[in-house]
């Protein structure tokens, strides 16, 4: 999963964009060659459709607050 790219090409910094969730984003961020993650799947579609940017902002703040470093 996380090492499918990081393992074979560790000298390349990347930004995973699929399969990221609130349950696994820290595993990606703790890889030495991951700079960030971007996956719209962690934001509920209804929040985007209804333009509930406060909800999107709150989810982003929660994600940032829960970043851990190995």
mmCIF file as Biopython writes it, N, C-alpha, C and O atoms, coordinates in Angstrom:
data_model
#
loop_
_atom_site.group_PDB
_atom_site.id
_atom_site.type_symbol
_atom_site.label_atom_id
_atom_site.label_alt_id
_atom_site.label_comp_id
_atom_site.label_asym_id
_atom_site.label_entity_id
_atom_site.label_seq_id
_atom_site.pdbx_PDB_ins_code
_atom_site.Cartn_x
_atom_site.Cartn_y
_atom_site.Cartn_z
_atom_site.occupancy
_atom_site.B_iso_or_equiv
_atom_site.auth_seq_id
_atom_site.auth_asym_id
_atom_site.pdbx_PDB_model_num
ATOM 1   N N  . UNK A ? 1  ? 0.840   -1.180 0.000  1.0 0.0 1  A 1 
ATOM 2   C CA . UNK A ? 1  ? 0.000   0.000  0.000  1.0 0.0 1  A 1 
ATOM 3   C C  . UNK A ? 1  ? 0.883   1.241  0.000  1.0 0.0 1  A 1 
ATOM 4   O O  . UNK A ? 1  ? 1.239   1.718  -1.078 1.0 0.0 1  A 1 
ATOM 5   N N  . UNK A ? 2  ? 1.251   1.780  1.143  1.0 0.0 2  A 1 
ATOM 6   C CA . UNK A ? 2  ? 2.023   3.010  1.193  1.0 0.0 2  A 1 
ATOM 7   C C  . UNK A ? 2  ? 3.394   2.850  0.557  1.0 0.0 2  A 1 
ATOM 8   O O  . UNK A ? 2  ? 3.923   3.811  -0.002 1.0 0.0 2  A 1 
ATOM 9   N N  . UNK A ? 3  ? 3.986   1.659  0.627  1.0 0.0 3  A 1 
ATOM 10  C CA . UNK A ? 3  ? 5.327   1.470  0.105  1.0 0.0 3  A 1 
ATOM 11  C C  . UNK A ? 3  ? 5.357   1.068  -1.361 1.0 0.0 3  A 1 
ATOM 12  O O  . UNK A ? 3  ? 6.432   0.805  -1.901 1.0 0.0 3  A 1 
ATOM 13  N N  . UNK A ? 4  ? 4.212   1.016  -2.013 1.0 0.0 4  A 1 
ATOM 14  C CA . UNK A ? 4  ? 4.201   0.585  -3.403 1.0 0.0 4  A 1 
ATOM 15  C C  . UNK A ? 4  ? 4.993   1.531  -4.304 1.0 0.0 4  A 1 
ATOM 16  O O  . UNK A ? 4  ? 5.547   1.092  -5.312 1.0 0.0 4  A 1 
ATOM 17  N N  . UNK A ? 5  ? 5.059   2.804  -3.967 1.0 0.0 5  A 1 
ATOM 18  C CA . UNK A ? 5  ? 5.888   3.748  -4.711 1.0 0.0 5  A 1 
ATOM 19  C C  . UNK A ? 5  ? 7.101   4.139  -3.875 1.0 0.0 5  A 1 
ATOM 20  O O  . UNK A ? 5  ? 8.215   4.217  -4.394 1.0 0.0 5  A 1 
ATOM 21  N N  . UNK A ? 6  ? 6.896   4.382  -2.609 1.0 0.0 6  A 1 
ATOM 22  C CA . UNK A ? 6  ? 7.989   4.838  -1.749 1.0 0.0 6  A 1 
ATOM 23  C C  . UNK A ? 6  ? 9.120   3.831  -1.680 1.0 0.0 6  A 1 
ATOM 24  O O  . UNK A ? 6  ? 10.288  4.217  -1.642 1.0 0.0 6  A 1 
ATOM 25  N N  . UNK A ? 7  ? 8.798   2.555  -1.664 1.0 0.0 7  A 1 
ATOM 26  C CA . UNK A ? 7  ? 9.830   1.527  -1.566 1.0 0.0 7  A 1 
ATOM 27  C C  . UNK A ? 7  ? 10.737  1.462  -2.776 1.0 0.0 7  A 1 
ATOM 28  O O  . UNK A ? 7  ? 11.954  1.567  -2.626 1.0 0.0 7  A 1 
ATOM 29  N N  . UNK A ? 8  ? 10.188  1.293  -3.977 1.0 0.0 8  A 1 
ATOM 30  C CA . UNK A ? 8  ? 11.043  1.133  -5.146 1.0 0.0 8  A 1 
ATOM 31  C C  . UNK A ? 8  ? 11.745  2.406  -5.609 1.0 0.0 8  A 1 
ATOM 32  O O  . UNK A ? 8  ? 12.813  2.324  -6.215 1.0 0.0 8  A 1 
ATOM 33  N N  . UNK A ? 9  ? 11.178  3.571  -5.343 1.0 0.0 9  A 1 
ATOM 34  C CA . UNK A ? 9  ? 11.814  4.824  -5.781 1.0 0.0 9  A 1 
ATOM 35  C C  . UNK A ? 9  ? 11.868  5.830  -4.625 1.0 0.0 9  A 1 
ATOM 36  O O  . UNK A ? 9  ? 11.195  6.861  -4.657 1.0 0.0 9  A 1 
ATOM 37  N N  . UNK A ? 10 ? 12.674  5.518  -3.610 1.0 0.0 10 A 1 
ATOM 38  C CA . UNK A ? 10 ? 12.711  6.356  -2.405 1.0 0.0 10 A 1 
ATOM 39  C C  . UNK A ? 10 ? 13.274  7.749  -2.619 1.0 0.0 10 A 1 
ATOM 40  O O  . UNK A ? 10 ? 13.071  8.617  -1.770 1.0 0.0 10 A 1 
ATOM 41  N N  . UNK A ? 11 ? 13.968  7.997  -3.711 1.0 0.0 11 A 1 
ATOM 42  C CA . UNK A ? 11 ? 14.555  9.317  -3.933 1.0 0.0 11 A 1 
ATOM 43  C C  . UNK A ? 11 ? 13.565  10.308 -4.540 1.0 0.0 11 A 1 
ATOM 44  O O  . UNK A ? 11 ? 13.889  11.486 -4.691 1.0 0.0 11 A 1 
ATOM 45  N N  . UNK A ? 12 ? 12.370  9.852  -4.888 1.0 0.0 12 A 1 
ATOM 46  C CA . UNK A ? 12 ? 11.361  10.721 -5.481 1.0 0.0 12 A 1 
ATOM 47  C C  . UNK A ? 12 ? 10.347  11.133 -4.414 1.0 0.0 12 A 1 
ATOM 48  O O  . UNK A ? 12 ? 9.763   10.278 -3.749 1.0 0.0 12 A 1 
ATOM 49  N N  . UNK A ? 13 ? 10.141  12.423 -4.253 1.0 0.0 13 A 1 
ATOM 50  C CA . UNK A ? 13 ? 9.129   12.927 -3.342 1.0 0.0 13 A 1 
ATOM 51  C C  . UNK A ? 13 ? 7.796   12.947 -4.077 1.0 0.0 13 A 1 
ATOM 52  O O  . UNK A ? 13 ? 7.714   13.395 -5.220 1.0 0.0 13 A 1 
ATOM 53  N N  . UNK A ? 14 ? 6.754   12.459 -3.414 1.0 0.0 14 A 1 
ATOM 54  C CA . UNK A ? 14 ? 5.464   12.407 -4.087 1.0 0.0 14 A 1 
ATOM 55  C C  . UNK A ? 14 ? 4.320   12.803 -3.174 1.0 0.0 14 A 1 
ATOM 56  O O  . UNK A ? 14 ? 4.483   12.934 -1.961 1.0 0.0 14 A 1 
ATOM 57  N N  . UNK A ? 15 ? 3.159   12.991 -3.786 1.0 0.0 15 A 1 
ATOM 58  C CA . UNK A ? 15 ? 1.936   13.363 -3.099 1.0 0.0 15 A 1 
ATOM 59  C C  . UNK A ? 15 ? 0.862   12.348 -3.485 1.0 0.0 15 A 1 
ATOM 60  O O  . UNK A ? 15 ? 0.276   12.460 -4.563 1.0 0.0 15 A 1 
ATOM 61  N N  . UNK A ? 16 ? 0.590   11.356 -2.624 1.0 0.0 16 A 1 
ATOM 62  C CA . UNK A ? 16 ? -0.430  10.372 -2.967 1.0 0.0 16 A 1 
ATOM 63  C C  . UNK A ? 16 ? -1.802  11.021 -3.097 1.0 0.0 16 A 1 
ATOM 64  O O  . UNK A ? 16 ? -2.145  11.928 -2.338 1.0 0.0 16 A 1 
ATOM 65  N N  . UNK A ? 17 ? -2.578  10.551 -4.062 1.0 0.0 17 A 1 
ATOM 66  C CA . UNK A ? 17 ? -3.861  11.180 -4.343 1.0 0.0 17 A 1 
ATOM 67  C C  . UNK A ? 17 ? -5.034  10.213 -4.378 1.0 0.0 17 A 1 
ATOM 68  O O  . UNK A ? 17 ? -6.130  10.595 -4.788 1.0 0.0 17 A 1 
ATOM 69  N N  . UNK A ? 18 ? -4.835  9.007  -3.970 1.0 0.0 18 A 1 
ATOM 70  C CA . UNK A ? 18 ? -5.944  8.053  -3.973 1.0 0.0 18 A 1 
ATOM 71  C C  . UNK A ? 18 ? -5.832  7.091  -2.814 1.0 0.0 18 A 1 
ATOM 72  O O  . UNK A ? 18 ? -4.731  6.720  -2.406 1.0 0.0 18 A 1 
ATOM 73  N N  . UNK A ? 19 ? -6.957  6.692  -2.291 1.0 0.0 19 A 1 
ATOM 74  C CA . UNK A ? 19 ? -6.970  5.729  -1.201 1.0 0.0 19 A 1 
ATOM 75  C C  . UNK A ? 19 ? -6.599  6.303  0.155  1.0 0.0 19 A 1 
ATOM 76  O O  . UNK A ? 19 ? -6.357  5.551  1.099  1.0 0.0 19 A 1 
ATOM 77  N N  . UNK A ? 20 ? -6.553  7.610  0.263  1.0 0.0 20 A 1 
ATOM 78  C CA . UNK A ? 20 ? -6.190  8.263  1.520  1.0 0.0 20 A 1 
ATOM 79  C C  . UNK A ? 20 ? -7.464  8.480  2.330  1.0 0.0 20 A 1 
ATOM 80  O O  . UNK A ? 20 ? -8.494  8.894  1.797  1.0 0.0 20 A 1 
ATOM 81  N N  . UNK A ? 21 ? -7.376  8.196  3.610  1.0 0.0 21 A 1 
ATOM 82  C CA . UNK A ? 21 ? -8.534  8.385  4.486  1.0 0.0 21 A 1 
ATOM 83  C C  . UNK A ? 21 ? -8.060  8.948  5.819  1.0 0.0 21 A 1 
ATOM 84  O O  . UNK A ? 21 ? -6.862  9.070  6.072  1.0 0.0 21 A 1 
ATOM 85  N N  . UNK A ? 22 ? -9.021  9.284  6.657  1.0 0.0 22 A 1 
ATOM 86  C CA . UNK A ? 22 ? -8.666  9.775  7.991  1.0 0.0 22 A 1 
ATOM 87  C C  . UNK A ? 22 ? -8.014  8.677  8.821  1.0 0.0 22 A 1 
ATOM 88  O O  . UNK A ? 22 ? -7.344  8.968  9.812  1.0 0.0 22 A 1 
ATOM 89  N N  . UNK A ? 23 ? -8.200  7.433  8.432  1.0 0.0 23 A 1 
ATOM 90  C CA . UNK A ? 23 ? -7.599  6.323  9.169  1.0 0.0 23 A 1 
ATOM 91  C C  . UNK A ? 23 ? -6.153  6.045  8.752  1.0 0.0 23 A 1 
ATOM 92  O O  . UNK A ? 23 ? -5.391  5.485  9.540  1.0 0.0 23 A 1 
ATOM 93  N N  . UNK A ? 24 ? -5.754  6.425  7.525  1.0 0.0 24 A 1 
ATOM 94  C CA . UNK A ? 24 ? -4.419  6.029  7.081  1.0 0.0 24 A 1 
ATOM 95  C C  . UNK A ? 24 ? -3.504  7.169  6.618  1.0 0.0 24 A 1 
ATOM 96  O O  . UNK A ? 24 ? -2.371  6.909  6.213  1.0 0.0 24 A 1 
ATOM 97  N N  . UNK A ? 25 ? -3.960  8.407  6.667  1.0 0.0 25 A 1 
ATOM 98  C CA . UNK A ? 25 ? -3.122  9.477  6.126  1.0 0.0 25 A 1 
ATOM 99  C C  . UNK A ? 25 ? -1.813  9.644  6.879  1.0 0.0 25 A 1 
ATOM 100 O O  . UNK A ? 25 ? -0.810  10.025 6.276  1.0 0.0 25 A 1 
ATOM 101 N N  . UNK A ? 26 ? -1.792  9.373  8.164  1.0 0.0 26 A 1 
ATOM 102 C CA . UNK A ? 26 ? -0.539  9.492  8.911  1.0 0.0 26 A 1 
ATOM 103 C C  . UNK A ? 26 ? 0.488   8.470  8.448  1.0 0.0 26 A 1 
ATOM 104 O O  . UNK A ? 26 ? 1.685   8.754  8.446  1.0 0.0 26 A 1 
ATOM 105 N N  . UNK A ? 27 ? 0.038   7.294  8.059  1.0 0.0 27 A 1 
ATOM 106 C CA . UNK A ? 27 ? 0.972   6.281  7.551  1.0 0.0 27 A 1 
ATOM 107 C C  . UNK A ? 27 ? 1.679   6.801  6.306  1.0 0.0 27 A 1 
ATOM 108 O O  . UNK A ? 27 ? 2.874   6.567  6.121  1.0 0.0 27 A 1 
ATOM 109 N N  . UNK A ? 28 ? 0.944   7.502  5.459  1.0 0.0 28 A 1 
ATOM 110 C CA . UNK A ? 28 ? 1.552   8.090  4.267  1.0 0.0 28 A 1 
ATOM 111 C C  . UNK A ? 28 ? 2.493   9.232  4.648  1.0 0.0 28 A 1 
ATOM 112 O O  . UNK A ? 28 ? 3.621   9.293  4.159  1.0 0.0 28 A 1 
ATOM 113 N N  . UNK A ? 29 ? 2.036   10.137 5.519  1.0 0.0 29 A 1 
ATOM 114 C CA . UNK A ? 29 ? 2.844   11.290 5.889  1.0 0.0 29 A 1 
ATOM 115 C C  . UNK A ? 29 ? 4.123   10.902 6.614  1.0 0.0 29 A 1 
ATOM 116 O O  . UNK A ? 29 ? 5.089   11.664 6.613  1.0 0.0 29 A 1 
ATOM 117 N N  . UNK A ? 30 ? 4.143   9.724  7.234  1.0 0.0 30 A 1 
ATOM 118 C CA . UNK A ? 30 ? 5.343   9.281  7.935  1.0 0.0 30 A 1 
ATOM 119 C C  . UNK A ? 30 ? 6.377   8.641  7.020  1.0 0.0 30 A 1 
ATOM 120 O O  . UNK A ? 30 ? 7.463   8.283  7.476  1.0 0.0 30 A 1 
ATOM 121 N N  . UNK A ? 31 ? 6.059   8.491  5.737  1.0 0.0 31 A 1 
ATOM 122 C CA . UNK A ? 31 ? 7.062   8.034  4.783  1.0 0.0 31 A 1 
ATOM 123 C C  . UNK A ? 31 ? 7.987   9.204  4.477  1.0 0.0 31 A 1 
ATOM 124 O O  . UNK A ? 31 ? 7.526   10.332 4.301  1.0 0.0 31 A 1 
ATOM 125 N N  . UNK A ? 32 ? 9.271   8.946  4.412  1.0 0.0 32 A 1 
ATOM 126 C CA . UNK A ? 32 ? 10.237  10.033 4.247  1.0 0.0 32 A 1 
ATOM 127 C C  . UNK A ? 32 ? 10.107  10.767 2.916  1.0 0.0 32 A 1 
ATOM 128 O O  . UNK A ? 32 ? 10.530  11.918 2.810  1.0 0.0 32 A 1 
ATOM 129 N N  . UNK A ? 33 ? 9.535   10.131 1.909  1.0 0.0 33 A 1 
ATOM 130 C CA . UNK A ? 33 ? 9.451   10.796 0.611  1.0 0.0 33 A 1 
ATOM 131 C C  . UNK A ? 33 ? 8.035   11.236 0.235  1.0 0.0 33 A 1 
ATOM 132 O O  . UNK A ? 33 ? 7.737   11.428 -0.943 1.0 0.0 33 A 1 
ATOM 133 N N  . UNK A ? 34 ? 7.169   11.393 1.227  1.0 0.0 34 A 1 
ATOM 134 C CA . UNK A ? 34 ? 5.831   11.938 0.985  1.0 0.0 34 A 1 
ATOM 135 C C  . UNK A ? 34 ? 5.788   13.356 1.541  1.0 0.0 34 A 1 
ATOM 136 O O  . UNK A ? 34 ? 6.023   13.581 2.728  1.0 0.0 34 A 1 
ATOM 137 N N  . UNK A ? 35 ? 5.484   14.306 0.661  1.0 0.0 35 A 1 
ATOM 138 C CA . UNK A ? 35 ? 5.447   15.709 1.065  1.0 0.0 35 A 1 
ATOM 139 C C  . UNK A ? 35 ? 4.075   16.117 1.595  1.0 0.0 35 A 1 
ATOM 140 O O  . UNK A ? 35 ? 3.970   16.973 2.473  1.0 0.0 35 A 1 
ATOM 141 N N  . UNK A ? 36 ? 3.027   15.500 1.059  1.0 0.0 36 A 1 
ATOM 142 C CA . UNK A ? 36 ? 1.665   15.857 1.423  1.0 0.0 36 A 1 
ATOM 143 C C  . UNK A ? 36 ? 0.740   14.763 0.897  1.0 0.0 36 A 1 
ATOM 144 O O  . UNK A ? 36 ? 1.203   13.805 0.279  1.0 0.0 36 A 1 
ATOM 145 N N  . UNK A ? 37 ? -0.544  14.897 1.135  1.0 0.0 37 A 1 
ATOM 146 C CA . UNK A ? 37 ? -1.522  13.985 0.530  1.0 0.0 37 A 1 
ATOM 147 C C  . UNK A ? 37 ? -2.687  14.798 0.034  1.0 0.0 37 A 1 
ATOM 148 O O  . UNK A ? 37 ? -3.011  15.853 0.580  1.0 0.0 37 A 1 
ATOM 149 N N  . UNK A ? 38 ? -3.311  14.295 -1.007 1.0 0.0 38 A 1 
ATOM 150 C CA . UNK A ? 38 ? -4.461  14.997 -1.586 1.0 0.0 38 A 1 
ATOM 151 C C  . UNK A ? 38 ? -5.436  13.957 -2.101 1.0 0.0 38 A 1 
ATOM 152 O O  . UNK A ? 38 ? -5.160  13.270 -3.085 1.0 0.0 38 A 1 
ATOM 153 N N  . UNK A ? 39 ? -6.548  13.843 -1.452 1.0 0.0 39 A 1 
ATOM 154 C CA . UNK A ? 39 ? -7.566  12.885 -1.878 1.0 0.0 39 A 1 
ATOM 155 C C  . UNK A ? 39 ? -8.921  13.435 -1.483 1.0 0.0 39 A 1 
ATOM 156 O O  . UNK A ? 39 ? -9.215  13.554 -0.294 1.0 0.0 39 A 1 
ATOM 157 N N  . UNK A ? 40 ? -9.751  13.773 -2.454 1.0 0.0 40 A 1 
ATOM 158 C CA . UNK A ? 40 ? -11.048 14.352 -2.122 1.0 0.0 40 A 1 
ATOM 159 C C  . UNK A ? 40 ? -11.991 13.374 -1.430 1.0 0.0 40 A 1 
ATOM 160 O O  . UNK A ? 40 ? -13.045 13.777 -0.937 1.0 0.0 40 A 1 
ATOM 161 N N  . UNK A ? 41 ? -11.632 12.113 -1.388 1.0 0.0 41 A 1 
ATOM 162 C CA . UNK A ? 41 ? -12.502 11.109 -0.786 1.0 0.0 41 A 1 
ATOM 163 C C  . UNK A ? 41 ? -12.750 11.293 0.704  1.0 0.0 41 A 1 
ATOM 164 O O  . UNK A ? 41 ? -13.748 10.790 1.222  1.0 0.0 41 A 1 
ATOM 165 N N  . UNK A ? 42 ? -11.882 11.990 1.397  1.0 0.0 42 A 1 
ATOM 166 C CA . UNK A ? 42 ? -12.071 12.162 2.841  1.0 0.0 42 A 1 
ATOM 167 C C  . UNK A ? 42 ? -13.068 13.268 3.164  1.0 0.0 42 A 1 
ATOM 168 O O  . UNK A ? 42 ? -13.471 13.423 4.316  1.0 0.0 42 A 1 
ATOM 169 N N  . UNK A ? 43 ? -13.467 14.032 2.158  1.0 0.0 43 A 1 
ATOM 170 C CA . UNK A ? 43 ? -14.474 15.080 2.351  1.0 0.0 43 A 1 
ATOM 171 C C  . UNK A ? 43 ? -15.809 14.542 1.852  1.0 0.0 43 A 1 
ATOM 172 O O  . UNK A ? 43 ? -15.900 14.099 0.707  1.0 0.0 43 A 1 
ATOM 173 N N  . UNK A ? 44 ? -16.840 14.570 2.681  1.0 0.0 44 A 1 
ATOM 174 C CA . UNK A ? 44 ? -18.147 14.078 2.244  1.0 0.0 44 A 1 
ATOM 175 C C  . UNK A ? 44 ? -18.655 14.832 1.015  1.0 0.0 44 A 1 
ATOM 176 O O  . UNK A ? 44 ? -18.626 16.062 0.978  1.0 0.0 44 A 1 
ATOM 177 N N  . UNK A ? 45 ? -19.116 14.094 0.020  1.0 0.0 45 A 1 
ATOM 178 C CA . UNK A ? 45 ? -19.600 14.699 -1.223 1.0 0.0 45 A 1 
ATOM 179 C C  . UNK A ? 45 ? -20.730 15.690 -0.975 1.0 0.0 45 A 1 
ATOM 180 O O  . UNK A ? 45 ? -20.830 16.708 -1.659 1.0 0.0 45 A 1 
ATOM 181 N N  . UNK A ? 46 ? -21.576 15.395 0.000  1.0 0.0 46 A 1 
ATOM 182 C CA . UNK A ? 46 ? -22.691 16.306 0.262  1.0 0.0 46 A 1 
ATOM 183 C C  . UNK A ? 46 ? -22.205 17.654 0.792  1.0 0.0 46 A 1 
ATOM 184 O O  . UNK A ? 46 ? -22.839 18.680 0.545  1.0 0.0 46 A 1 
ATOM 185 N N  . UNK A ? 47 ? -21.093 17.660 1.512  1.0 0.0 47 A 1 
ATOM 186 C CA . UNK A ? 47 ? -20.556 18.930 2.014  1.0 0.0 47 A 1 
ATOM 187 C C  . UNK A ? 47 ? -20.068 19.796 0.858  1.0 0.0 47 A 1 
ATOM 188 O O  . UNK A ? 47 ? -20.241 21.015 0.871  1.0 0.0 47 A 1 
ATOM 189 N N  . UNK A ? 48 ? -19.459 19.165 -0.140 1.0 0.0 48 A 1 
ATOM 190 C CA . UNK A ? 48 ? -18.993 19.912 -1.308 1.0 0.0 48 A 1 
ATOM 191 C C  . UNK A ? 48 ? -20.177 20.356 -2.156 1.0 0.0 48 A 1 
ATOM 192 O O  . UNK A ? 48 ? -20.254 21.510 -2.578 1.0 0.0 48 A 1 
ATOM 193 N N  . UNK A ? 49 ? -21.098 19.431 -2.400 1.0 0.0 49 A 1 
ATOM 194 C CA . UNK A ? 49 ? -22.260 19.755 -3.238 1.0 0.0 49 A 1 
ATOM 195 C C  . UNK A ? 49 ? -23.069 20.916 -2.660 1.0 0.0 49 A 1 
ATOM 196 O O  . UNK A ? 49 ? -23.549 21.775 -3.400 1.0 0.0 49 A 1 
ATOM 197 N N  . UNK A ? 50 ? -23.216 20.934 -1.339 1.0 0.0 50 A 1 
ATOM 198 C CA . UNK A ? 50 ? -23.983 22.005 -0.696 1.0 0.0 50 A 1 
ATOM 199 C C  . UNK A ? 50 ? -23.118 23.228 -0.374 1.0 0.0 50 A 1 
ATOM 200 O O  . UNK A ? 50 ? -23.582 24.193 0.233  1.0 0.0 50 A 1 
ATOM 201 N N  . UNK A ? 51 ? -21.848 23.163 -0.796 1.0 0.0 51 A 1 
ATOM 202 C CA . UNK A ? 51 ? -20.893 24.252 -0.558 1.0 0.0 51 A 1 
ATOM 203 C C  . UNK A ? 51 ? -20.755 24.576 0.928  1.0 0.0 51 A 1 
ATOM 204 O O  . UNK A ? 51 ? -20.670 25.737 1.328  1.0 0.0 51 A 1 
ATOM 205 N N  . UNK A ? 52 ? -20.737 23.511 1.732  1.0 0.0 52 A 1 
ATOM 206 C CA . UNK A ? 52 ? -20.571 23.664 3.173  1.0 0.0 52 A 1 
ATOM 207 C C  . UNK A ? 52 ? -19.074 23.764 3.475  1.0 0.0 52 A 1 
ATOM 208 O O  . UNK A ? 52 ? -18.469 22.829 4.000  1.0 0.0 52 A 1 
ATOM 209 N N  . UNK A ? 53 ? -18.498 24.905 3.136  1.0 0.0 53 A 1 
ATOM 210 C CA . UNK A ? 53 ? -17.062 25.088 3.290  1.0 0.0 53 A 1 
ATOM 211 C C  . UNK A ? 53 ? -16.643 25.094 4.754  1.0 0.0 53 A 1 
ATOM 212 O O  . UNK A ? 53 ? -15.494 24.780 5.066  1.0 0.0 53 A 1 
ATOM 213 N N  . UNK A ? 54 ? -17.546 25.443 5.647  1.0 0.0 54 A 1 
ATOM 214 C CA . UNK A ? 54 ? -17.227 25.382 7.081  1.0 0.0 54 A 1 
ATOM 215 C C  . UNK A ? 54 ? -16.942 23.938 7.485  1.0 0.0 54 A 1 
ATOM 216 O O  . UNK A ? 54 ? -16.024 23.685 8.265  1.0 0.0 54 A 1 
ATOM 217 N N  . UNK A ? 55 ? -17.722 22.990 6.963  1.0 0.0 55 A 1 
ATOM 218 C CA . UNK A ? 55 ? -17.512 21.564 7.261  1.0 0.0 55 A 1 
ATOM 219 C C  . UNK A ? 55 ? -16.185 21.097 6.670  1.0 0.0 55 A 1 
ATOM 220 O O  . UNK A ? 55 ? -15.420 20.391 7.327  1.0 0.0 55 A 1 
ATOM 221 N N  . UNK A ? 56 ? -15.920 21.492 5.437  1.0 0.0 56 A 1 
ATOM 222 C CA . UNK A ? 56 ? -14.658 21.109 4.790  1.0 0.0 56 A 1 
ATOM 223 C C  . UNK A ? 56 ? -13.478 21.682 5.570  1.0 0.0 56 A 1 
ATOM 224 O O  . UNK A ? 56 ? -12.479 20.996 5.790  1.0 0.0 56 A 1 
ATOM 225 N N  . UNK A ? 57 ? -13.597 22.936 5.984  1.0 0.0 57 A 1 
ATOM 226 C CA . UNK A ? 57 ? -12.542 23.578 6.767  1.0 0.0 57 A 1 
ATOM 227 C C  . UNK A ? 57 ? -12.338 22.862 8.094  1.0 0.0 57 A 1 
ATOM 228 O O  . UNK A ? 57 ? -11.200 22.632 8.505  1.0 0.0 57 A 1 
ATOM 229 N N  . UNK A ? 58 ? -13.420 22.510 8.764  1.0 0.0 58 A 1 
ATOM 230 C CA . UNK A ? 58 ? -13.323 21.804 10.043 1.0 0.0 58 A 1 
ATOM 231 C C  . UNK A ? 58 ? -12.638 20.459 9.875  1.0 0.0 58 A 1 
ATOM 232 O O  . UNK A ? 58 ? -11.797 20.087 10.693 1.0 0.0 58 A 1 
ATOM 233 N N  . UNK A ? 59 ? -12.984 19.730 8.835  1.0 0.0 59 A 1 
ATOM 234 C CA . UNK A ? 59 ? -12.343 18.436 8.574  1.0 0.0 59 A 1 
ATOM 235 C C  . UNK A ? 59 ? -10.847 18.604 8.308  1.0 0.0 59 A 1 
ATOM 236 O O  . UNK A ? 59 ? -10.037 17.799 8.767  1.0 0.0 59 A 1 
ATOM 237 N N  . UNK A ? 60 ? -10.487 19.644 7.573  1.0 0.0 60 A 1 
ATOM 238 C CA . UNK A ? 60 ? -9.073  19.910 7.304  1.0 0.0 60 A 1 
ATOM 239 C C  . UNK A ? 60 ? -8.336  20.263 8.593  1.0 0.0 60 A 1 
ATOM 240 O O  . UNK A ? 60 ? -7.218  19.798 8.819  1.0 0.0 60 A 1 
ATOM 241 N N  . UNK A ? 61 ? -8.953  21.074 9.428  1.0 0.0 61 A 1 
ATOM 242 C CA . UNK A ? 61 ? -8.339  21.425 10.703 1.0 0.0 61 A 1 
ATOM 243 C C  . UNK A ? 61 ? -8.136  20.201 11.584 1.0 0.0 61 A 1 
ATOM 244 O O  . UNK A ? 61 ? -7.099  20.062 12.233 1.0 0.0 61 A 1 
ATOM 245 N N  . UNK A ? 62 ? -9.132  19.307 11.607 1.0 0.0 62 A 1 
ATOM 246 C CA . UNK A ? 62 ? -9.013  18.069 12.385 1.0 0.0 62 A 1 
ATOM 247 C C  . UNK A ? 62 ? -7.877  17.198 11.860 1.0 0.0 62 A 1 
ATOM 248 O O  . UNK A ? 62 ? -7.109  16.631 12.637 1.0 0.0 62 A 1 
ATOM 249 N N  . UNK A ? 63 ? -7.779  17.098 10.550 1.0 0.0 63 A 1 
ATOM 250 C CA . UNK A ? 63 ? -6.719  16.289 9.952  1.0 0.0 63 A 1 
ATOM 251 C C  . UNK A ? 63 ? -5.339  16.848 10.330 1.0 0.0 63 A 1 
ATOM 252 O O  . UNK A ? 63 ? -4.434  16.099 10.697 1.0 0.0 63 A 1 
ATOM 253 N N  . UNK A ? 64 ? -5.199  18.161 10.233 1.0 0.0 64 A 1 
ATOM 254 C CA . UNK A ? 64 ? -3.921  18.790 10.585 1.0 0.0 64 A 1 
ATOM 255 C C  . UNK A ? 64 ? -3.612  18.585 12.065 1.0 0.0 64 A 1 
ATOM 256 O O  . UNK A ? 64 ? -2.479  18.266 12.424 1.0 0.0 64 A 1 
ATOM 257 N N  . UNK A ? 65 ? -4.598  18.764 12.911 1.0 0.0 65 A 1 
ATOM 258 C CA . UNK A ? 65 ? -4.389  18.624 14.360 1.0 0.0 65 A 1 
ATOM 259 C C  . UNK A ? 65 ? -3.997  17.194 14.741 1.0 0.0 65 A 1 
ATOM 260 O O  . UNK A ? 65 ? -3.341  16.981 15.761 1.0 0.0 65 A 1 
ATOM 261 N N  . UNK A ? 66 ? -4.395  16.225 13.931 1.0 0.0 66 A 1 
ATOM 262 C CA . UNK A ? 66 ? -4.124  14.824 14.263 1.0 0.0 66 A 1 
ATOM 263 C C  . UNK A ? 66 ? -2.924  14.228 13.538 1.0 0.0 66 A 1 
ATOM 264 O O  . UNK A ? 66 ? -2.724  13.014 13.565 1.0 0.0 66 A 1 
ATOM 265 N N  . UNK A ? 67 ? -2.119  15.077 12.887 1.0 0.0 67 A 1 
ATOM 266 C CA . UNK A ? 67 ? -0.927  14.571 12.225 1.0 0.0 67 A 1 
ATOM 267 C C  . UNK A ? 67 ? 0.052   14.097 13.297 1.0 0.0 67 A 1 
ATOM 268 O O  . UNK A ? 67 ? 0.319   14.796 14.275 1.0 0.0 67 A 1 
ATOM 269 N N  . UNK A ? 68 ? 0.572   12.905 13.088 1.0 0.0 68 A 1 
ATOM 270 C CA . UNK A ? 68 ? 1.603   12.370 13.984 1.0 0.0 68 A 1 
ATOM 271 C C  . UNK A ? 68 ? 2.859   12.126 13.175 1.0 0.0 68 A 1 
ATOM 272 O O  . UNK A ? 68 ? 2.800   11.928 11.961 1.0 0.0 68 A 1 
ATOM 273 N N  . UNK A ? 69 ? 3.967   12.142 13.835 1.0 0.0 69 A 1 
ATOM 274 C CA . UNK A ? 69 ? 5.249   11.883 13.155 1.0 0.0 69 A 1 
ATOM 275 C C  . UNK A ? 69 ? 5.931   10.714 13.858 1.0 0.0 69 A 1 
ATOM 276 O O  . UNK A ? 69 ? 6.041   10.669 15.083 1.0 0.0 69 A 1 
ATOM 277 N N  . UNK A ? 70 ? 6.378   9.785  13.048 1.0 0.0 70 A 1 
ATOM 278 C CA . UNK A ? 70 ? 7.057   8.599  13.591 1.0 0.0 70 A 1 
ATOM 279 C C  . UNK A ? 70 ? 8.454   8.950  14.042 1.0 0.0 70 A 1 
ATOM 280 O O  . UNK A ? 70 ? 9.182   8.085  14.527 1.0 0.0 70 A 1 
#
